[in-house]
Structure formats: structure tokens, C-alpha cells
Amino acid sequence: MRLSIIVPVYNMAAEGKLNYCMDSLVNQTVDNYEIIAVDDASTDGSPEILGRYQAEYPEKVKVLTHGVNKRQGGAKNTGLRAASGEWIGFVDSDDWVAPDCYEKLLAKAQATGADMVGCDYSLVTEHGFTPGQPVKNNTPDQTGVLDMEKHKKLLMRPGSMVLKIYRTSVIRENRLDFPEGIFYEDNCAGSLWSLYFKHFERVEEPLYFYYQHGLSTVHHISEEKCRHRMKAAELLREMCRERGFLEPYHQELEYRFAELYYVITLFSYMQGMARPKLSFVRELRKGMEEMFPKFRENIYYRAYTGAEEQKLIAMQSRSDLKFYLYYRLKLLVRRMRQG
């Protein structure tokens, strides 16, 4: 088997989302591949839809079922254990791929000897293969034979995992998998996995279609999801420590942790929650300072974090309450000006 495509599925029956995803996969131009769809205890019609695809395409589609929801990381791990392909790819069940997506990714791997190959994506708001807003994923200075400098760049900016194929032997040899039971599992896995691959190449085309809709994880802010992002960052730090990466990649990991655990979480929480809690804001700061007390001196933090964000974070380091009140007032004024 050349390729295993793993599709975690949870309640995607509505609006034809799951059908469109599966149609794009069963009609790939590549041969000798399997689609492993893992139903993560869906409560809608997703299991029936998957059953129909398995019946119609028994040589391609394998459906596995969870009795208890384990979120995407758990579904991906189930798919990984069942995969028999030399290569592994992942697709979110509300997205879809171009008909020649995997043919082109595998051809690039064969031509270059890479053990990880990626592509770009299109942001779209309706089903179809008309390209939407193209988005670059990863950069040329991250590609080629991966030395330590390129691994550092991939650790900080791994790019999306659904846009890549991975050589299965690297995954198995290094016991790579996903955190289970949380959102944002890729925030941990993407960075960690990238450190184990030796040659990364890109197909510079938007072969993946990322469907933007109101139910998407990134479009709804809650304290639970914020805590899951924090947990993903904590797991990344712990796994890097256990696997011997914490010291050689300290600056890069410190920045990645600060970005995920603190900076993104803090401002998305303050902006997205109708009634943000001061206690949660204080908890964020304390957790960050406990894990990496000198993060504001980090060379990447100083270079890449916005000047306004750095100013606000410095304010919070002096007073959680002052930051909280100032930022709430700042948002109120902005919204009043916008009408």
C-alpha cells in the first residue's frame, strides 16, 4: 500500500460536508491507497454516510468507530494504528483535496527522496474546486535536507499537518502520535514530529481546500478551548523534555510555548469572550512565568511578537488588573468607533 489517508470524523453530516470530503478522497488520481475514516462517536448521520462509502468502495474505504469521543487526536491515533501505507496523510472531514493532490505529493517525494512533503491551501466558503484565497504553508528556507537551523524553523512554524504526507517508517520508529481528548492537538504534534524528519519538500500549489464555516474550531472562542491550547503547549514542552529536545532547542521551544500557551490564548480570550475572567488572565500569566520566567528576553519573542502585544504583556507583568481594565476599555472604544 502506497498511502493511507486518515480522516477523523465527528458530526459532519450536515450540509454535505462529509460527503464532499469523502468524494474528493475516493476520486484521487493516485492508485494503491486506502482511506481510513474514524468515526469519533458521532451523534448525527455521519456513521451511516461512512457506511455507504465503505460499501461502495470496499477496496479503498475502511471505517473504524469509537464508542467514546476522543477528539481528533484520538481518532488520528486509531487511524495510525490501522494504517498500512508507506505514507500517511490527514484530512479534516469538513475539508477536501484536489483530485491530483496525493499524486503530486507522492511524485515530489519520489523525485527528491524527501520523507515529508507538503503543499499550500485555499480558503473557501463553498464547496467546489474553484481556488479561493491561496495561503502559503511553510517557507522555502524550511525545505530541503533538514539541518538544525531548519529544524528550529519548523519547530516554531511547523505549518498545518493536513497539508503534508509523512513517511510511515519515521512515525513508527519514533513512536509519534497525537495528544488525545483536547482541541489543537496539531499544535503539539506538528512541532514535535518535524524534528524527526530529515528531508522536507513542498509542492507550491494550493491542493487542499480549507472550508471556513461557523462550526470550525478556530471560529468559536471558549475558555475550554483556550485551556486545550494551553494543554497542547504544556504537552509539547513535556515531550520535548522527555525526548531530549528541550536544551538544544530551548530558545525555539520557549518562543513556541509563549506563542501558544500565552500570547495567542490571552488575546483571543480577551477579544472573544463576552465576560472574560480576571482569574483566568492571572492564571495564564502565572503559568507562563512558571514555565519560562525569562520569555520576554527571548530573541524570537522580541523579533516576532507585535510591539503592541509586547507592551500589553509588559503591562500585565506589572498588574493583571491594570492590563485587564485597560484592554477591556480599549476594545469598548474600538467597537464604539466601528459603529
Disulfide bonds with the S-S distance in Angstrom:
none
